[in-house]
């Protein structure tokens, strides 16, 4: 029985179905949890401005923006949790998710630590290249937004950045794009997932430097996934990167 199941999973006709399911998952995720969330925040901003004006509530611009930031982080956290539940049930239903025990070995940890060092060195090299050509290396808007929320809503932002973001972003960009859509073309999958990871972080504002910086991180996470074939290892690498960044932020502010 097991041999029959294993044989069927190798039939070429089944591969396009997996790819189609993964593409549908990405499209639905984008429409519901990215477009939907941002549309909700725009509506909330407009409604809030109208309510404050008609109700004659005395709020300064700074107070109103702080209120919007609070609403934003709560909405992002709620949508983040909902997206994980949705990803779990939808990918399981479509046969894209196979449950197994988390398996992170000592070798995996060494790979993650080594990759983190490579990421730091590569990021510094990217800065040097941009400075050499007199291009701006200003802090990416996404990072500015995160840092602002770390000051105003630290608990929720830490949960979102350290736990929710690594899981959902690795699930989408590595598990679905490399592991399913480009299952038999990992190099193409690596390029697409890296660029996609960079674009995910451009919602707060676009710059070439920010796109390349985040895509570089995505490239390294993608290589980890291809080498280990374990999504939990890339999630751990992403978790470590975000955690260290937050610790350094609080240590210097």
C-alpha positions as CSV (number, residue, x, y, z in Angstrom):
1,X,0.0,0.0,0.0
2,X,2.8,2.4,0.9
3,X,4.7,1.6,-2.2
4,X,1.6,2.3,-4.3
5,X,1.1,5.7,-2.6
6,X,4.7,6.7,-3.1
7,X,4.6,5.7,-6.7
8,X,1.5,7.8,-7.4
9,X,3.1,10.9,-5.9
10,X,5.8,10.6,-8.6
11,X,3.4,10.5,-11.5
12,X,4.0,13.7,-13.7
13,X,0.3,14.4,-14.0
14,X,0.1,15.1,-10.3
15,X,2.8,17.7,-10.3
16,X,0.8,20.4,-12.1
17,X,-2.0,20.0,-9.6
18,X,0.4,20.7,-6.7
19,X,1.7,23.7,-8.5
20,X,-1.8,25.0,-9.3
21,X,-2.9,24.5,-5.7
22,X,0.2,26.4,-4.4
23,X,-0.5,29.3,-6.8
24,X,-4.1,29.5,-5.7
25,X,-3.0,29.5,-2.1
26,X,-0.6,32.5,-2.8
27,X,-3.3,34.4,-4.7
28,X,-6.0,33.9,-2.0
29,X,-3.4,34.8,0.7
30,X,-2.5,38.0,-1.2
31,X,-6.1,39.0,-1.7
32,X,-7.4,38.2,1.7
33,X,-4.5,38.9,4.1
34,X,-2.5,41.6,2.3
35,X,-4.9,43.5,0.1
36,X,-7.7,42.9,2.5
37,X,-5.8,44.0,5.6
38,X,-4.5,47.2,3.9
39,X,-8.0,48.0,2.5
40,X,-9.4,47.5,6.0
41,X,-6.8,49.9,7.4
42,X,-7.6,52.5,4.8
43,X,-11.3,52.3,5.6
44,X,-10.6,52.5,9.3
45,X,-8.4,55.6,8.8
46,X,-11.1,57.4,6.7
47,X,-13.8,56.3,9.2
48,X,-11.7,57.4,12.2
49,X,-11.0,60.8,10.7
50,X,-14.7,61.4,9.9
51,X,-15.7,60.2,13.4
52,X,-13.2,62.4,15.2
53,X,-14.3,65.4,13.2
54,X,-18.1,64.9,13.5
55,X,-17.9,63.9,17.2
56,X,-15.8,67.0,17.9
57,X,-13.1,64.9,19.7
58,X,-10.0,66.9,20.5
59,X,-7.1,65.0,19.1
60,X,-3.8,66.3,17.9
61,X,-2.4,64.9,14.6
62,X,0.3,63.0,16.6
63,X,-2.4,61.4,18.9
64,X,-4.5,60.4,15.9
65,X,-1.5,58.8,14.2
66,X,-0.6,56.9,17.4
67,X,-4.2,55.7,17.6
68,X,-4.0,54.5,14.0
69,X,-0.7,52.7,14.7
70,X,-2.3,50.9,17.6
71,X,-5.2,49.8,15.5
72,X,-2.7,48.8,12.8
73,X,-0.6,46.5,15.0
74,X,-3.7,44.9,16.5
75,X,-5.2,44.3,13.1
76,X,-1.9,43.0,11.7
77,X,-1.6,40.6,14.7
78,X,-5.2,39.3,14.3
79,X,-4.8,38.9,10.6
80,X,-1.4,37.2,11.2
81,X,-2.9,34.6,13.5
82,X,-5.9,34.1,11.1
83,X,-3.6,33.7,8.2
84,X,-1.7,30.9,9.9
85,X,-4.9,29.0,10.7
86,X,-6.0,29.5,7.1
87,X,-2.7,28.4,5.6
88,X,-2.7,25.3,7.8
89,X,-6.2,24.2,6.9
90,X,-6.1,25.2,3.3
91,X,-2.7,23.7,2.4
92,X,-3.6,20.5,4.4
93,X,-6.9,20.3,2.4
94,X,-5.0,20.7,-0.9
95,X,-2.4,18.1,0.0
96,X,0.4,20.7,0.2
97,X,1.1,20.1,3.9
98,X,2.3,16.9,5.5
99,X,2.5,16.9,9.2
100,X,5.6,15.6,10.9
101,X,7.7,16.3,14.0
102,X,9.8,19.4,14.1
103,X,13.4,18.2,13.5
104,X,16.2,20.8,14.0
105,X,19.6,19.1,14.5
106,X,22.9,20.4,15.7
107,X,24.0,20.6,12.1
108,X,21.0,22.7,11.2
109,X,21.8,25.1,14.0
110,X,25.4,25.4,12.7
111,X,24.0,26.1,9.2
112,X,21.7,28.8,10.6
113,X,24.4,30.5,12.6
114,X,26.8,30.3,9.6
115,X,24.1,31.7,7.3
116,X,23.4,34.6,9.8
117,X,27.1,35.5,9.6
118,X,26.9,35.4,5.8
119,X,23.8,37.6,5.9
120,X,25.6,40.2,8.1
121,X,28.7,40.3,5.9
122,X,26.6,40.4,2.7
123,X,24.5,43.3,4.1
124,X,27.6,45.3,4.9
125,X,29.0,44.6,1.4
126,X,25.7,45.8,-0.1
127,X,26.0,49.1,2.0
128,X,29.6,49.5,0.7
129,X,28.5,49.1,-2.9
130,X,25.7,51.6,-2.6
131,X,27.9,54.1,-0.8
132,X,30.5,53.7,-3.5
133,X,28.0,54.7,-6.2
134,X,26.5,57.4,-3.9
135,X,23.1,55.7,-3.7
136,X,20.9,56.3,-0.7
137,X,21.1,53.6,2.0
138,X,18.5,55.2,4.3
139,X,16.7,52.9,6.7
140,X,13.9,51.0,4.8
141,X,10.4,52.3,5.4
142,X,9.3,48.9,6.6
143,X,12.0,48.9,9.2
144,X,11.1,52.4,10.3
145,X,7.5,51.3,10.8
146,X,8.5,48.3,12.8
147,X,10.8,50.3,15.0
148,X,8.1,52.9,15.6
149,X,5.7,50.1,16.7
150,X,8.3,48.6,18.9
151,X,8.3,51.8,20.9
152,X,4.5,52.3,21.1
153,X,3.3,48.6,21.2
154,X,6.4,46.5,22.1
155,X,4.6,43.3,23.2
156,X,2.4,42.9,20.2
157,X,5.1,44.0,17.8
158,X,7.6,41.5,19.2
159,X,5.1,38.7,18.9
160,X,4.3,39.7,15.3
161,X,7.9,40.2,14.2
162,X,9.6,37.3,16.0
163,X,6.9,34.6,15.9
164,X,4.1,35.3,13.4
165,X,6.2,36.9,10.6
166,X,8.9,34.2,10.3
167,X,6.2,31.4,10.2
168,X,3.9,32.9,7.6
169,X,6.6,34.5,5.4
170,X,8.7,31.3,5.2
171,X,5.5,29.2,4.6
172,X,4.6,31.4,1.7
173,X,8.0,32.2,0.1
174,X,9.9,29.1,0.8
175,X,7.4,26.2,1.4
176,X,5.0,27.2,-1.4
177,X,7.2,28.8,-4.0
178,X,10.3,26.7,-3.7
179,X,8.8,23.5,-2.3
180,X,5.7,23.3,-4.5
181,X,5.5,25.7,-7.4
182,X,9.1,25.3,-8.4
183,X,9.6,21.9,-6.8
184,X,11.7,20.6,-9.7
185,X,13.4,23.9,-10.6
186,X,14.8,25.0,-7.2
187,X,17.1,27.7,-8.7
188,X,14.2,29.4,-10.4
189,X,12.2,29.0,-7.2
190,X,15.1,30.5,-5.2
191,X,15.2,33.6,-7.4
192,X,11.4,34.1,-7.4
193,X,11.0,33.5,-3.7
194,X,13.9,35.9,-2.8
195,X,12.4,38.6,-5.0
196,X,8.9,37.9,-3.6
197,X,10.3,38.1,-0.1
198,X,11.7,41.5,-0.9
199,X,8.5,42.7,-2.4
200,X,6.6,41.6,0.7
201,X,8.5,44.2,2.7
202,X,7.9,47.0,0.3
203,X,4.3,47.7,1.4
204,X,5.4,50.5,3.7
205,X,7.5,52.2,1.0
206,X,9.7,51.2,-2.0
207,X,13.4,51.7,-2.5
208,X,16.0,49.8,-4.5
209,X,18.2,49.5,-1.5
210,X,15.4,48.1,0.7
211,X,14.3,45.7,-2.1
212,X,17.8,44.3,-2.6
213,X,18.5,44.2,1.2
214,X,15.4,42.1,1.9
215,X,15.8,40.0,-1.2
216,X,19.3,39.2,0.0
217,X,17.9,37.9,3.3
218,X,15.3,35.9,1.3
219,X,18.1,34.4,-0.9
220,X,20.0,33.2,2.2
221,X,16.8,31.8,3.8
222,X,16.0,30.1,0.5
223,X,19.4,28.4,0.3
224,X,18.9,27.1,3.8
225,X,15.6,25.6,2.8
226,X,17.0,24.0,-0.4
227,X,20.0,22.5,1.6
228,X,18.1,21.3,4.6
229,X,14.7,20.6,2.9
230,X,13.1,21.6,6.3
231,X,10.9,24.6,6.6
232,X,11.4,24.7,10.4
233,X,15.1,25.4,9.9
234,X,14.4,28.5,7.7
235,X,11.7,29.6,10.2
236,X,14.3,29.3,13.0
237,X,16.8,31.3,10.9
238,X,14.2,34.0,10.2
239,X,13.3,34.0,13.9
240,X,16.9,34.5,14.9
241,X,17.5,37.3,12.5
242,X,14.4,39.2,13.7
243,X,15.1,38.5,17.4
244,X,18.7,39.8,17.2
245,X,17.5,42.9,15.3
246,X,15.0,43.7,18.0
247,X,17.5,43.2,20.8
248,X,20.0,45.5,19.1
249,X,17.3,48.1,18.5
250,X,16.4,48.2,22.2
251,X,20.0,48.1,23.2
252,X,20.8,51.2,21.2
253,X,17.6,53.2,21.9
